[in-house]
Amino acid sequence: MHVLQLEKKKIKLVRFKKYEINEIMAIYSKKISIGEWKDYSICFRKNYALFCIHKSSYVQPTFEIMKKKGNETVFSLKSNNRLIKKSNSLSKILEHFKRPKLTLVS
């Protein structure tokens, strides 16, 4: 009996580092405790990592925090497929969530 040996290619996936996840989860836990956010999902790919924030159980996420690897790491924040902020620093991206949510009352 002949056994065929297949060589598996090791694909390096882009991942969030532990301190990056801790930064995101610190804000996430505050937002979930006040009922603003409901769930999250994480996706790792060859070219990017994605942390999606859901306000409800709908399929499309409300916010997406993306980490792209290239010559340098770039973070971006999107909402409804629109770019809100882009930076080399995750902390600068997360500042968007630290601002108070203001609404116009008439």
Secondary structure, 3 states (H helix, E strand, C coil): CCCCCCCCCCCCCCCCCHHHHHHHHHHHHHHHHCCCCCEEEEEECCCEEEEEEECCCCCCCCEEEEEECCCCCEEEEEECCEEEEEECCHHHHHHHHHCCCCCCCC
